[in-house]
Amino acid sequence: MDTGKNSQIIQIDNKSGFCFGVINAIKRAEQALAENETLYCLGDIVHNGAEVARLEHMGLITITREEFAKLKNCTVLLRAHGEPPETYEIAKQNNITIIDATCPVVLQLQRKIKKGYEQQKQQNGQVLLFGKQGHAEIVGLQGQTQNNAIVISNIDDLQKVDFTRPIELFSQTTKSLNEFSELQKTIQDKIQNSNIPAPHFIAHDTVCRQVANRETELKKFALQYELILFVSGKKSSNGKVLFDICKQVNPQTYFVANIEDIKDVPFKTAKSIGICGATSTPIWLMEDIASHIKKMSIQ
C-alpha cells in the first residue's frame, strides 16, 4: 500500500485493467508495429483514448469502416470486439491481410447467435441482443443475423418485440449481469401475463464472467477507501457500468479519463484513495494517476 508524506493512502486495484481479450489485441498490434509494418486498426483498438494515443504514437493508424472499404494490399488489425461477415468479405476482395484479434469469448458468441438466428428463421422467430445500439461488439453480433436481430438497450425497447412469436435472447459480453437477469424476467412476465399462447422463449446468459466478476470485486474495493477514482475512457460501455457500481456503494467516486480530469476531484482532503478502472483501462494510466496524486498531495 502506497502513502505520501502526509500519510495519505493511495492504492491501485490489482484486479482492474485490461481483460485478456484486450491484452491479446494490444499485444498483436505491438508485435506487428515492432516489425515496422504499416498497420491499420478498424476502429479504436480499445475504448480508452490514452491507450489509443500511445499505440498511434508507435505507428498504429486507426480507420473508419468507410476508409477500410477503400484500402487495398495492406494489413488491418481487427480488435477484440469482433466484426460482421461483410468485413472479411471486403478484406478478401481488396487483398487485405487481416490480423484477427477478436476475443475468443466474442467469437464463440458470434457462432451461437448465427446458429440461433438460422433456427429462429425457420420458425418465424426473433433474435434479441441486449446491448448498446452501435457498439462495436453489437455491430459484429448483428452481422451474424444479416442485421435482423433486435437490439434491446433497455426495458422500453421491448416494444419492438412481437411476443406472439418465438424469442431467443443473447447479451453483449460487457453488459451488467443483473440488468440482463432483470430483462430476462421482464420478458418472461410479459409472456405469462399476456392472453396469447406462450411462445418458445430461450435466454442465453452470454455476459463475460471476467467482466461480471468485476462487479463484486469492485464493490468490495470501493468500500475500503474514502475516495475512489474510477479511470476509464468515455467511450467504454463497460466503464460506465462499473463506474455506476462504484458510485452506488461509495458516493465519493469520481470518473476520470486522464490526469487532467483530476483537477476537479477533491483528493487532497481524502485520507485514503482507491484507484480502479474498466476492462479497457491500461494499468500504466492508473499508475500515472497515482504518481500524479502523490506529487500534488505533498505540495
C-alpha positions, -999 to +999 in steps of 0.1 A: +000+000+000+014+034-010+015+065+012+026+100+006+044+123+032+011+133+047+003+096+053-024+097+026-032+061+015-032+056-023-040+021-036-045+008-071-069-021-075-048-050-087-079-067-103-086-037-126-072-032-160-073-049-194-093-081-198-075-109-217-092-101-250-079-065-249-044-077-238-042-100-268-053-073-293-027-048-280+000-075-279-008-084-316-006-047-325+027-041-308+042-072-324+032-060-359+044-025-353+077-038-339+083-053-373+079-019-389+047-029-407+022-003-417-007-013-396-043-001-397-069-008-370-105-008-378-119+015-351-103+023-318-084-008-306-098-002-271-122+023-257-096+043-240-082+075-256-049+074-237-040+039-249-051+046-284-029+076-285+001+055-272-003+030-299-008+056-326+024+072-315+040+038-322+026+039-357-009+024-355-034+040-379-070+040-367-095+039-395-133+041-400-154+015-419-156+039-448-118+042-450-114+004-446-136-003-477-112+019-498-080+002-487-061-024-508-030-045-504-023-037-467-026-051-432-055-044-409-060-055-373-095-064-361-099-055-324-113-077-297-149-065-302-154-087-333-166-079-368-196-088-391-191-112-420-190-083-445-157-071-431-140-103-440-156-102-475-142-067-481-108-078-470-108-108-494-119-086-523-093-059-516-064-082-508-062-070-472-043-091-448-062-095-415-047-098-381-078-111-363-077-102-326-114-110-319-118-121-283-124-158-281-155-152-259-170-128-285-161-153-313-179-181-295-209-158-290-210-149-327-212-185-336-241-191-311-260-162-325-256-173-361-269-207-352-297-193-331-307-170-360-308-198-385-331-218-362-354-189-354-357-180-391-372-215-397-399-209-371-406-172-378-388-163-345-368-133-333-333-129-320-328-102-293-295-087-285-292-070-251-266-043-257-259-008-268-270+001-303-240+010-325-215-005-300-186-022-319-194-056-304-231-053-313-223-044-349-204-077-352-231-097-335-259-082-356-239-091-387-244-128-378-281-123-383-279-103-415-287-073-393-321-087-385-316-091-347-335-066-325-311-046-302-326-041-267-308-013-248-334-011-220-368-023-210-386+003-232-371-012-263-392-043-257-420-025-276-401-036-307-407-072-299-436-093-311-445-115-281-467-138-302-436-151-320-407-172-306-379-153-289-342-161-284-322-137-262-284-130-261-263-104-244-234-082-253-205-097-233-198-065-214-233-058-201-243-060-164-253-095-153-280-080-130-295-059-159-296-090-181-314-110-154-340-082-150-346-081-188-350-119-189-375-118-161-394-089-177-398-109-210-409-140-191-435-119-172-448-103-204-453-137-219-470-151-189-493-121-184-504-120-220-536-136-233-517-152-261-503-187-262-468-186-247-442-186-275-410-205-272-385-183-252-348-191-249-324-169-229-286-173-231-265-157-204-236-146-225-221-119-202-183-125-199-176-137-164-143-118-163-164-087-167-193-098-145-170-108-116-155-073-115-188-060-101-185-079-068-148-072-066-152-035-073-179-032-046-155-046-020-127-023-032-148+009-033-159+004+003-123+003+016-114+039+007-127+074+014-125+085-022-125+064-054-110+075-088-126+054-115-103+056-145-119+048-179-123+060-215-155+080-220-165+056-249-163+025-227-196+007-222-180-015-196-166+016-179-199+032-175-214+001-159-186-004-135-184+033-126-221+033-116-214+002-094-186+020-076-208+051-072-236+032-057-215+018-028-193+049-024-208+083-033-173+098-033-165+081-066-152+102-095-149+093-132-116+104-147-104+097-182-069+112-178-046+131-154-062+164-165-096+153-151-081+151-115-082+189-111-119+186-105-116+160-077-111+170-040-084+144-035-062+164-012-086+162+017-091+124+015-072+102+039-075+072+016-078+070-022-086+039-042-079+039-080-096+014-102-108+010-138-126-008-166-116-038-186-104-012-212-082+008-188-044+003-190-025-003-158+001+023-168-026+050-168-038+042-133-001+042-122+005+076-138-026+090-120-014+076-086+020+091-091+005+125-100-017+125-069+013+117-047+032+147-061+002+170-058-006+159-023+028+168-009+029+203-025 
